[in-house]
Amino acid sequence: MAKLGLNVDHIATVRQARGGTEPDPVTAAAMGELAGAEGITIHLREDRRHIQDRDLEILRKTVQTKLNLEMAATDEMVGIACRIRPEQCTLVPEKRQELTTEGGLDVLGNLAGITKATSSLHETGILVSLFVDPTPEQIKASKESGADAIEIHTGRYAEARSEQARHHELAAIREAIRLGNELGLTVHAGHGLNYVNILPLTTMDGIEEFNIGHSIISRAVLVGLDRAVREMVALIRRP
């Protein structure tokens, strides 16, 4: 049965808008775990636009499930991760001007650097996942890099506007799950998923974890975080 990894980045986004101390992503993470999330995800960006080093350090001490640190494969970030030691690191592409992650990691084109980062993280006992587009080439390269898992970038599916386009993207995701499992990789999925478009993915065998943030935090503004998390967990776990 798939698990929910709750991304609390956007709690920090609201906090940073005023430069104060609230709302606190550490508190949000604890509330999310109580509501049924089985992991907490944060992205420590190089420009520190939302999550701060302080958040990562405290969350490492307080998260009771699994802490998943999204990060660029840079020497700075690898060093931070090796010091803090989250259970998992997800390597993602990062552009300073982007509003959110725009695509999957080019593992094939940066295999040496990603393999080096993966090896360094493994030396401190950290599981490594790579955020990739659902293409065979990137998934095979992910296996070659030594990664433990892939997180399928579901953005193109989430943004598809026609039924034909959605079917095409779902087929690509389904094949990516099959190939990832065949290669012995744990398969996660995330980006742009909400309370409606996640439904077809919950029927696919082979996804062990969904990492979702924006839609849950957006819903929480209206109905509360506890209810928003519980409703998403119920969708993921439905028979």
N, C-alpha and C positions, 0 to 999 in steps of 0.2 A: 504494500500500500504506500502510495507516494506521501511525502511529507511537505509541510510548508516551511520555507525559510523566509521569515519576515524581514524585509529591508526597511530600516528606520532612517535612511538618509534624509528623507523629506521632513522629518521632525526637526532635524538639525538645520535644514534649509529655512524653516520658519524662524527658528532661534536666531540664525545668523542675519536674518533680514533686519533685526533690531539691534544686533550685537549684544544681546543680554544673556540671560542664563536659562530662559524658558521658551518653549517646552524642551525638556531634557530627553534626548534619545536613550539615555540609560534607563530612565523611568519607563519610557515607551517599550523598550525591549523586555523589561520585567513583566509589564502588563501583557505584552504579546505572548510571552511564554505561558503565563497563567491562563490565557485564553485558548491555548492549544498549539501555538507555533512550536515547531520542533527544531528551530534553528534561527539565529539572528545574523543578518547580513548587513555589512556596512562597506562603503567604498571610501577609502582614504585617498582623496585625489591629491595630486601634486600641488595644486593651488589652494588646497584646504577650503574649498568653497562651502562645504557643509560639515561633514564629519571632521572633528579635530583630533589631534594626538591624544588629548585628555580623554575623549570619548572612548577611543580604542583601549587605552590603558585601564580605564574603569570597567569597561565591558568585559575585558579579559578576566577580571576578578569576579564579576557578578553574573555573567551568563551561565545558566544552568544546563542548557541543551548543547548546542554547537555554535561556535562563533566562526563565521565565514567572512574573511577579509577580502574584498575585491580590491585590486590594485594593479598598477602598471608594472611591467617586468623591468623595473629600473633598479640600479644598485641601492639607491636610497630606500625604496620600498621593500626590497628583499631584506635589507639590513634591519629595518623596523620590524618586519614580520618575524624574522629569526629571533629577535629580542623578545617580542611579545608572545609569540607562539600560539596563535589561534589554531583551532583544530584543522581548519582548511583555509587555503588561499585560492581565490579565483583570479587568474590573470586575465586582464581585459585591456583592449586598446584605449588610449586616452588622448584627446585633443583638448587643449586649453579653451578653445573658443566654442566647443560644443555644449549644448544644453544638457544632453544626456548621451550615453554611449550610442554611437551611430551605426555600429556594425560589429561583426565578429573579429576576433584576433586573427591576423595573418600568420598562422603558425608555420605554414609552408615557406613563406618568404623570410621568416625570422627564426628558423629552426635552431640555429646555434645558440642565439641569445636566450630563447625560451627554454631550451634544454639545460643551459647553465643555471638559469633561475630556478627551474624545477629541481635540479640536483641540490642546489643550496638549501632550498626549503625542505627537501626530503631529509637532509642531514640533521635537521632539528626536529624531525618527526611530524612535519606538517603535510597533510594531504594536499594535492594540487589538482585544481580543476581549470580547464581552459574554456573561455567563452568564445564559441566559434559559430560561424554560419553553418547551416545544415548541408554541407557539401562533402562528398566522399574524400576529396583531396585534403581538406583541413582536418577531417576526423582521423584519417590515416596518419597525417603528420603529428597530430596530438598523441597518438599511440607511440609514434617514434620518439617523441620528446621525453617520454617517460612519465607523462601525466597519469594520474589515477582516474580522472573523470573529465567529462566534457559538460559544459552547459550550453545547450542549443539556443542560439539567438532566435527568438520567436518574433522579432520586430517586424519582419516583412509579412508574416502571417497576420499579426495584429493590425497592420496598416492597410491590408488588402481591402479594396472597396467593392469588388465584384465577387459573386459566388464562384465563378470560374477561377479567379485569382486565389481565393481562399482554399479551394480544393487543391490547386497546384502547390501551394505552400504547405498544406497539411500533408500532402504526399511526400514532399521533400523532408519534412520533419519525421514522418513515419519511417522513411528509409534511413535517416540519420540515426534514429533510435536503434533500428535493427543492426546497422553497421557498428555502432558504438558497442552495443551488447556483444556482438560477434567478436569484436576485438578485445573484449574483456574490460572495457571502460565502464565506469558508473556513469549513468546519464541523468543530467539535470536539465531543466528548461526554464527560461525566463526572458523577460523584456516585453513590455506592452500588454501583458496579460491582465484581464479584468474579470469581473463576475459573470460575464456573458461569453467572451471568446475562449475562456479556459475550458469550457465544457467538452468540446471535441477532444482535447488533449487528455482529459481525465479518463477517457475510454481506451487510451493507448497503453498497452503493456510495455514496461521497460523504463519508464521515467521514475526515478526514485525521489526526486525533489523538485519542487517548484520554488523559485526565488521571485517574490513579488513584493513591490513596495508602493509605487505611486497610486495605484487604484485602491489599495487598502487604506493608505493614509488619507486619500481624498474622501473615501466613504466615512472614515472615522471622524472627519470634520463635521459630518452631518448626523451620524448615529452613535458615535463613540468608538474608541479603539477596541474595546472588549468585544462588542457586537460585530464590528467589521472583521476582526480576525476569526471569530467563531464561524461566521458565515462563509468565509473563504475556506476554512478547514473543512467544513461540512461539504462544500462542493468538491473538494479534492478527494475526500474520503467516501463519497457516495458510492453505493453498489453499482 
